[in-house]
Amino acid sequence: PTADAGVDQVACANNADISLAGAVTIATGGAWSGGTGTFSPNANTLNATYTPSPAEITAGTVTLTLTTTGNGDCLPESDDITITFTPAPTANAGTDVTVCANNSNINLNGSVTVATGVAWSGGTGTFTPDANTLNAVYTPSPAEIAAGSATLTLTTTGNGDCLPVTDNLVITITPAPVVDAGT
């Protein structure tokens, strides 16, 4: 018999499920072993989906072994596949801010890792130069100024095989001072 666990794979830490593609010859089946995660629907399915454990993702790698079953008079054969986990993107929209209604422009100060781009969303105001600029200037809309707050969401883009990550920024808008010189 022969066992082929497939080619080594790379997966993102926040999108780590792996579609296995095992194959066997001169055997009636195969069994996966070697990880602390779970196989779906089970470890005896050649094309199972493997969900790694948090410890495996933290370690950055796991090696799984496919071993032939139903070998008749032959000894079982096995083959390994190594799965490497890359870091997940991070998003930080910055610390929540308080501004005054008559001076409400906010210099956004977000940061991301792993991702190659960003998208700001959630407000009804305007982003200058645009909502895809990490450190854009946000001008709240009159409705947001009247409501006294706005919440912006920073989302990572250009994530490769990773899922996008978000973070929120809450803007509190205090009323503008009122001057009354009297009659």
Secondary structure, DSSP 8 states (H G I E B T S, - for coil): -EEE----EEEETTB--EE---EEESSSEEEEES-SSEEES-TT-TT-EEE--HHHHHHTEEEEEEEEE--TTS---EEEEEEEEE---EEE----EEEETTB--EE---EEES-SEEEEES-SSEEES-TT-TT-EEE--HHHHHHTEEEEEEEEE--TTS---EEEEEEEEE---------
